């Protein structure tokens, strides 16, 4: 009991904090944004726009190189990041398509040129791939891991796409070179192309050589003259009746 009384006396004797003055700035109460809020990012408090420590930690963990020792471990990690890259460029394409439909005329192109880290051509490829997936023209499980490869598939004509499926080219691990070679094999040969000058000259040379061989044979047979060996033979074109 004595200890309780002593504690009460000390608490009463302790100096009290002065009340806040009218001029002292008051700390604003932080805004509470419900999880289901549909406010656009520009109206959200700054604290909700910057990533939390947990978000940054999760990003660092996902980007970290995991120690691997076996073939299975390496394959597992590589497949994880490969699938992750597919989802990322597909999401970019979907956002671009929505921006194209949402923004005012001219804003979308200005955003690509000024605000994006890629070119207009790359943006078009992202959009084309996303549109092909969302329309069902290309199955998600068959989507390659790079947008440049996927773009080679989505730009195929319907009959080309069916033929590519028939030969097993529509698969996630197909290469861009394989798709380009396949497309070129389906293109008809160009007609009316300018002939190769080198081939034409070689053909003329072969014909002239054959004709010279005939003339030499006739000279040897009928006149006993070999124009390639007899150095004393003089060829006078003016003295001959050359037709």
VEXNURO-187777 format. One record per residue (C-alpha): residue number from 1; residue in three letters; x, y, z. Coordinates in pm, whole numbers. Each point is the difference from the previous one (the first is absolute). Layout:
BEGIN
{k = NUM, r = ALA, xx = X, yy = Y, zz = Z}
...
% end
This chain:
BEGIN
{k = 1, r = UNK, xx = 0, yy = 0, zz = 0}
{k = 2, r = UNK, xx = 288, yy = 229, zz = 80}
{k = 3, r = UNK, xx = 142, yy = -62, zz = -347}
{k = 4, r = UNK, xx = -330, yy = 97, zz = -165}
{k = 5, r = UNK, xx = -23, yy = 326, zz = 197}
{k = 6, r = UNK, xx = 362, yy = 82, zz = -90}
{k = 7, r = UNK, xx = -69, yy = -57, zz = -369}
{k = 8, r = UNK, xx = -308, yy = 227, zz = 10}
{k = 9, r = UNK, xx = 198, yy = 281, zz = 168}
{k = 10, r = UNK, xx = 278, yy = -21, zz = -265}
{k = 11, r = UNK, xx = -251, yy = 7, zz = -282}
{k = 12, r = UNK, xx = -174, yy = 306, zz = 142}
{k = 13, r = UNK, xx = 330, yy = 181, zz = 46}
{k = 14, r = UNK, xx = 122, yy = -70, zz = -356}
{k = 15, r = UNK, xx = -12, yy = 306, zz = -236}
{k = 16, r = UNK, xx = -287, yy = -6, zz = -244}
{k = 17, r = UNK, xx = 46, yy = 65, zz = -372}
{k = 18, r = UNK, xx = -121, yy = 347, zz = -104}
{k = 19, r = UNK, xx = -316, yy = 8, zz = -208}
{k = 20, r = UNK, xx = 54, yy = 63, zz = -371}
{k = 21, r = UNK, xx = -16, yy = 362, zz = -103}
{k = 22, r = UNK, xx = -248, yy = 125, zz = -254}
{k = 23, r = UNK, xx = 284, yy = 77, zz = -246}
{k = 24, r = UNK, xx = 155, yy = -347, zz = 18}
{k = 25, r = UNK, xx = -64, yy = -205, zz = -315}
{k = 26, r = UNK, xx = -216, yy = -301, zz = 55}
{k = 27, r = UNK, xx = 95, yy = -333, zz = -158}
{k = 28, r = UNK, xx = -265, yy = -99, zz = -256}
{k = 29, r = UNK, xx = -180, yy = -322, zz = 56}
{k = 30, r = UNK, xx = 113, yy = -244, zz = -272}
{k = 31, r = UNK, xx = -266, yy = -80, zz = -254}
{k = 32, r = UNK, xx = -137, yy = -348, zz = 12}
{k = 33, r = UNK, xx = -63, yy = -145, zz = -344}
{k = 34, r = UNK, xx = -210, yy = -316, zz = -6}
{k = 35, r = UNK, xx = 143, yy = -294, zz = -192}
{k = 36, r = UNK, xx = -289, yy = 1, zz = -241}
{k = 37, r = UNK, xx = 39, yy = 370, zz = -84}
{k = 38, r = UNK, xx = -43, yy = 82, zz = -366}
{k = 39, r = UNK, xx = 165, yy = 341, zz = 20}
{k = 40, r = UNK, xx = 246, yy = 67, zz = -283}
{k = 41, r = UNK, xx = 372, yy = -8, zz = 98}
{k = 42, r = UNK, xx = 31, yy = 379, zz = -25}
{k = 43, r = UNK, xx = -253, yy = 49, zz = 285}
{k = 44, r = UNK, xx = 148, yy = -255, zz = 238}
{k = 45, r = UNK, xx = 226, yy = 115, zz = 284}
{k = 46, r = UNK, xx = 373, yy = -13, zz = -83}
{k = 47, r = UNK, xx = 53, yy = -281, zz = 251}
{k = 48, r = UNK, xx = -226, yy = -228, zz = -204}
{k = 49, r = UNK, xx = 190, yy = 64, zz = -324}
{k = 50, r = UNK, xx = 349, yy = -91, zz = 116}
{k = 51, r = UNK, xx = 79, yy = -370, zz = 48}
{k = 52, r = UNK, xx = 12, yy = -124, zz = 354}
{k = 53, r = UNK, xx = 303, yy = -169, zz = 152}
{k = 54, r = UNK, xx = -182, yy = -327, zz = -40}
{k = 55, r = UNK, xx = -56, yy = 66, zz = -370}
{k = 56, r = UNK, xx = 364, yy = 90, zz = -52}
{k = 57, r = UNK, xx = 110, yy = -302, zz = 195}
{k = 58, r = UNK, xx = -224, yy = -224, zz = -211}
{k = 59, r = UNK, xx = 146, yy = 152, zz = -318}
{k = 60, r = UNK, xx = 355, yy = -50, zz = 125}
{k = 61, r = UNK, xx = -77, yy = -360, zz = 86}
{k = 62, r = UNK, xx = -158, yy = -73, zz = -338}
{k = 63, r = UNK, xx = 299, yy = 155, zz = -182}
{k = 64, r = UNK, xx = 262, yy = -177, zz = 212}
{k = 65, r = UNK, xx = 209, yy = -279, zz = -151}
{k = 66, r = UNK, xx = -84, yy = -320, zz = 183}
{k = 67, r = UNK, xx = 297, yy = -235, zz = 56}
{k = 68, r = UNK, xx = -47, yy = -308, zz = -219}
{k = 69, r = UNK, xx = 201, yy = -319, zz = -16}
{k = 70, r = UNK, xx = -198, yy = -247, zz = -211}
{k = 71, r = UNK, xx = -149, yy = 3, zz = -347}
{k = 72, r = UNK, xx = -350, yy = -14, zz = 144}
{k = 73, r = UNK, xx = 63, yy = 303, zz = 223}
{k = 74, r = UNK, xx = 136, yy = 209, zz = -288}
{k = 75, r = UNK, xx = -287, yy = -105, zz = -227}
{k = 76, r = UNK, xx = -256, yy = 91, zz = 264}
{k = 77, r = UNK, xx = 140, yy = 351, zz = 53}
{k = 78, r = UNK, xx = 40, yy = 69, zz = -371}
{k = 79, r = UNK, xx = -357, yy = -112, zz = -73}
{k = 80, r = UNK, xx = -126, yy = 226, zz = 280}
{k = 81, r = UNK, xx = 165, yy = 313, zz = -141}
{k = 82, r = UNK, xx = -89, yy = -95, zz = -356}
{k = 83, r = UNK, xx = -369, yy = -27, zz = 90}
{k = 84, r = UNK, xx = 31, yy = 325, zz = 191}
{k = 85, r = UNK, xx = 136, yy = 178, zz = -307}
{k = 86, r = UNK, xx = -294, yy = -129, zz = -207}
{k = 87, r = UNK, xx = -249, yy = 143, zz = 248}
{k = 88, r = UNK, xx = 181, yy = 333, zz = 13}
{k = 89, r = UNK, xx = 0, yy = 78, zz = -374}
{k = 90, r = UNK, xx = -356, yy = -129, zz = -27}
{k = 91, r = UNK, xx = -107, yy = 240, zz = 277}
{k = 92, r = UNK, xx = 180, yy = 285, zz = -175}
{k = 93, r = UNK, xx = -191, yy = -75, zz = -319}
{k = 94, r = UNK, xx = -332, yy = -7, zz = 184}
{k = 95, r = UNK, xx = 69, yy = 335, zz = 168}
{k = 96, r = UNK, xx = 96, yy = 149, zz = -336}
{k = 97, r = UNK, xx = -322, yy = -124, zz = -161}
{k = 98, r = UNK, xx = -207, yy = 148, zz = 282}
{k = 99, r = UNK, xx = 191, yy = 327, zz = -20}
{k = 100, r = UNK, xx = -67, yy = 13, zz = -373}
{k = 101, r = UNK, xx = -374, yy = -40, zz = 64}
{k = 102, r = UNK, xx = -9, yy = 240, zz = 297}
{k = 103, r = UNK, xx = 224, yy = 297, zz = -74}
{k = 104, r = UNK, xx = -102, yy = 291, zz = -215}
{k = 105, r = UNK, xx = 109, yy = 20, zz = -360}
{k = 106, r = UNK, xx = 374, yy = 70, zz = -20}
{k = 107, r = UNK, xx = 71, yy = -74, zz = 366}
{k = 108, r = UNK, xx = 78, yy = -365, zz = -54}
{k = 109, r = UNK, xx = 261, yy = 67, zz = -267}
{k = 110, r = UNK, xx = 149, yy = 281, zz = 210}
{k = 111, r = UNK, xx = 23, yy = -233, zz = 299}
{k = 112, r = UNK, xx = 189, yy = -263, zz = -204}
{k = 113, r = UNK, xx = 245, yy = 253, zz = -140}
{k = 114, r = UNK, xx = 63, yy = 198, zz = 321}
{k = 115, r = UNK, xx = -74, yy = -228, zz = 294}
{k = 116, r = UNK, xx = 87, yy = -354, zz = -109}
{k = 117, r = UNK, xx = 345, yy = -167, zz = -1}
{k = 118, r = UNK, xx = -74, yy = -172, zz = -333}
{k = 119, r = UNK, xx = -84, yy = 101, zz = -355}
{k = 120, r = UNK, xx = -334, yy = 29, zz = -176}
{k = 121, r = UNK, xx = 80, yy = -318, zz = -194}
{k = 122, r = UNK, xx = 64, yy = -194, zz = 320}
{k = 123, r = UNK, xx = -323, yy = 133, zz = 150}
{k = 124, r = UNK, xx = -187, yy = -123, zz = -306}
{k = 125, r = UNK, xx = 146, yy = -350, zz = 45}
{k = 126, r = UNK, xx = -101, yy = -3, zz = 369}
{k = 127, r = UNK, xx = -354, yy = 100, zz = -95}
{k = 128, r = UNK, xx = -31, yy = -254, zz = -282}
{k = 129, r = UNK, xx = 111, yy = -287, zz = 224}
{k = 130, r = UNK, xx = -239, yy = 100, zz = 281}
{k = 131, r = UNK, xx = -288, yy = 32, zz = -245}
{k = 132, r = UNK, xx = 72, yy = -346, zz = -143}
{k = 133, r = UNK, xx = -3, yy = -156, zz = 348}
{k = 134, r = UNK, xx = -311, yy = 183, zz = 120}
{k = 135, r = UNK, xx = -192, yy = -82, zz = -319}
{k = 136, r = UNK, xx = 90, yy = -369, zz = 26}
{k = 137, r = UNK, xx = 198, yy = -6, zz = -324}
{k = 138, r = UNK, xx = 306, yy = -120, zz = 190}
{k = 139, r = UNK, xx = -20, yy = -213, zz = 314}
{k = 140, r = UNK, xx = 180, yy = 137, zz = 304}
{k = 141, r = UNK, xx = 181, yy = -328, zz = 65}
{k = 142, r = UNK, xx = 151, yy = 21, zz = -350}
{k = 143, r = UNK, xx = 129, yy = 354, zz = 42}
{k = 144, r = UNK, xx = 381, yy = 27, zz = -47}
{k = 145, r = UNK, xx = 209, yy = 178, zz = 260}
{k = 146, r = UNK, xx = 88, yy = 303, zz = -217}
{k = 147, r = UNK, xx = -233, yy = 242, zz = -172}
{k = 148, r = UNK, xx = 211, yy = 3, zz = -318}
{k = 149, r = UNK, xx = -49, yy = -377, zz = -36}
{k = 150, r = UNK, xx = -370, yy = 13, zz = 89}
{k = 151, r = UNK, xx = -49, yy = 278, zz = -256}
{k = 152, r = UNK, xx = 122, yy = -232, zz = -276}
{k = 153, r = UNK, xx = -286, yy = -234, zz = 92}
{k = 154, r = UNK, xx = -280, yy = 254, zz = 34}
{k = 155, r = UNK, xx = 81, yy = 158, zz = -338}
{k = 156, r = UNK, xx = -55, yy = -330, zz = -183}
{k = 157, r = UNK, xx = -298, yy = -33, zz = -231}
{k = 158, r = UNK, xx = -268, yy = -248, zz = 113}
{k = 159, r = UNK, xx = 114, yy = -270, zz = -244}
{k = 160, r = UNK, xx = 365, yy = 56, zz = 94}
{k = 161, r = UNK, xx = -86, yy = -30, zz = 367}
{k = 162, r = UNK, xx = -179, yy = -331, zz = -58}
{k = 163, r = UNK, xx = 294, yy = -138, zz = -195}
{k = 164, r = UNK, xx = 241, yy = 115, zz = 269}
{k = 165, r = UNK, xx = -210, yy = -180, zz = 261}
{k = 166, r = UNK, xx = 0, yy = -313, zz = -216}
{k = 167, r = UNK, xx = 381, yy = -13, zz = -12}
{k = 168, r = UNK, xx = 35, yy = 76, zz = 372}
{k = 169, r = UNK, xx = 139, yy = 352, zz = -21}
{k = 170, r = UNK, xx = -259, yy = 164, zz = 226}
{k = 171, r = UNK, xx = 162, yy = -73, zz = 333}
{k = 172, r = UNK, xx = 159, yy = 204, zz = 282}
{k = 173, r = UNK, xx = 360, yy = -94, zz = -82}
{k = 174, r = UNK, xx = -12, yy = 77, zz = -372}
{k = 175, r = UNK, xx = 267, yy = 242, zz = -124}
{k = 176, r = UNK, xx = -44, yy = 310, zz = -211}
{k = 177, r = UNK, xx = 232, yy = -142, zz = -268}
{k = 178, r = UNK, xx = -212, yy = -314, zz = -31}
{k = 179, r = UNK, xx = -316, yy = 205, zz = -51}
{k = 180, r = UNK, xx = 162, yy = 230, zz = -257}
{k = 181, r = UNK, xx = 137, yy = -296, zz = -197}
{k = 182, r = UNK, xx = -344, yy = -163, zz = 8}
{k = 183, r = UNK, xx = -167, yy = 315, zz = -134}
{k = 184, r = UNK, xx = 255, yy = 33, zz = -278}
{k = 185, r = UNK, xx = -53, yy = -362, zz = -103}
{k = 186, r = UNK, xx = -368, yy = 77, zz = -60}
{k = 187, r = UNK, xx = 63, yy = 303, zz = -220}
{k = 188, r = UNK, xx = -16, yy = -68, zz = -376}
{k = 189, r = UNK, xx = 312, yy = 65, zz = -205}
{k = 190, r = UNK, xx = 10, yy = 347, zz = -151}
{k = 191, r = UNK, xx = -64, yy = 11, zz = -376}
{k = 192, r = UNK, xx = 148, yy = 247, zz = -243}
{k = 193, r = UNK, xx = 303, yy = 61, zz = 218}
{k = 194, r = UNK, xx = 304, yy = 165, zz = -156}
{k = 195, r = UNK, xx = 237, yy = -280, zz = -111}
{k = 196, r = UNK, xx = 332, yy = -36, zz = 170}
{k = 197, r = UNK, xx = 262, yy = 175, zz = -220}
{k = 198, r = UNK, xx = 273, yy = -235, zz = 119}
{k = 199, r = UNK, xx = -198, yy = -308, zz = -101}
{k = 200, r = UNK, xx = -79, yy = 153, zz = -340}
{k = 201, r = UNK, xx = 366, yy = 74, zz = -72}
{k = 202, r = UNK, xx = 108, yy = -349, zz = 100}
{k = 203, r = UNK, xx = -261, yy = -149, zz = -230}
{k = 204, r = UNK, xx = 124, yy = 216, zz = -292}
{k = 205, r = UNK, xx = 358, yy = -103, zz = 75}
{k = 206, r = UNK, xx = -94, yy = -367, zz = -9}
{k = 207, r = UNK, xx = -174, yy = 41, zz = -338}
{k = 208, r = UNK, xx = 294, yy = 192, zz = -147}
{k = 209, r = UNK, xx = 247, yy = -257, zz = 128}
{k = 210, r = UNK, xx = -201, yy = -281, zz = -162}
{k = 211, r = UNK, xx = -9, yy = 191, zz = -332}
{k = 212, r = UNK, xx = 377, yy = 58, zz = 8}
{k = 213, r = UNK, xx = 56, yy = -369, zz = 56}
{k = 214, r = UNK, xx = -205, yy = -77, zz = -311}
{k = 215, r = UNK, xx = 198, yy = 252, zz = -209}
{k = 216, r = UNK, xx = 333, yy = -136, zz = 121}
{k = 217, r = UNK, xx = -104, yy = -354, zz = -85}
{k = 218, r = UNK, xx = -98, yy = 106, zz = -353}
{k = 219, r = UNK, xx = 333, yy = 182, zz = -50}
{k = 220, r = UNK, xx = 192, yy = -305, zz = 111}
{k = 221, r = UNK, xx = -204, yy = -239, zz = -214}
{k = 222, r = UNK, xx = -27, yy = 196, zz = -322}
{k = 223, r = UNK, xx = 301, yy = 236, zz = 7}
{k = 224, r = UNK, xx = 253, yy = -160, zz = 231}
{k = 225, r = UNK, xx = 18, yy = 312, zz = 209}
{k = 226, r = UNK, xx = -20, yy = 24, zz = 379}
{k = 227, r = UNK, xx = -55, yy = 368, zz = 85}
{k = 228, r = UNK, xx = 92, yy = -61, zz = 367}
{k = 229, r = UNK, xx = 340, yy = -164, zz = -77}
{k = 230, r = UNK, xx = 118, yy = 127, zz = -338}
{k = 231, r = UNK, xx = 152, yy = 335, zz = 86}
{k = 232, r = UNK, xx = 70, yy = 78, zz = -364}
{k = 233, r = UNK, xx = -365, yy = 12, zz = -96}
{k = 234, r = UNK, xx = -117, yy = 353, zz = -74}
{k = 235, r = UNK, xx = -366, yy = 78, zz = 21}
{k = 236, r = UNK, xx = -86, yy = 278, zz = -244}
{k = 237, r = UNK, xx = -365, yy = 91, zz = 39}
{k = 238, r = UNK, xx = 12, yy = 255, zz = -284}
{k = 239, r = UNK, xx = 119, yy = -264, zz = -249}
{k = 240, r = UNK, xx = -282, yy = -235, zz = 89}
{k = 241, r = UNK, xx = -361, yy = 28, zz = -102}
{k = 242, r = UNK, xx = -147, yy = 16, zz = 344}
{k = 243, r = UNK, xx = -375, yy = -29, zz = 7}
% end
